[in-house]
Amino acid sequence: MTAESLPKAVNQFRKKNGKVWRAFTELGESCHQAGPLDEKTRRLVKLALSIGGGLEGATHSAVRNARKSGVSIDEMEHVALLSITTLGLPAATRAWTWIADGNRTGKQK
């Protein structure tokens, strides 16, 4: 992800705290590559974790990264649907809108 495509607040943090940002991104990449899961599965798991945590920005990021990895919107919406019985309908509906937000953001590029 380029600096220009980062949300404004994240980009400001990155600029002000470059050393921390580099360590954070290196940790993320190390975690991403550490296990046996394939790219698509990792992206769906990251989406599910973001939804489960109720993290809007992380969900938007997970959607953008999943799209780049070939995950379809239907597959991401299925993750939101699966969350109904664990998180409840309001949380699933919230996730559904965040997935749609991330899809719109991705199409603007």
Secondary structure by P-SEA (a helix, b strand, c coil): cccccccaaaaaaaaacaaaaaaaaaaaaaaaacccccaaaaaaaaaaaaaaaccaaaaaaaaaaaaaacccaaaaaaaaaaacccccaaaaaaaaaaaaaaaaaaaac
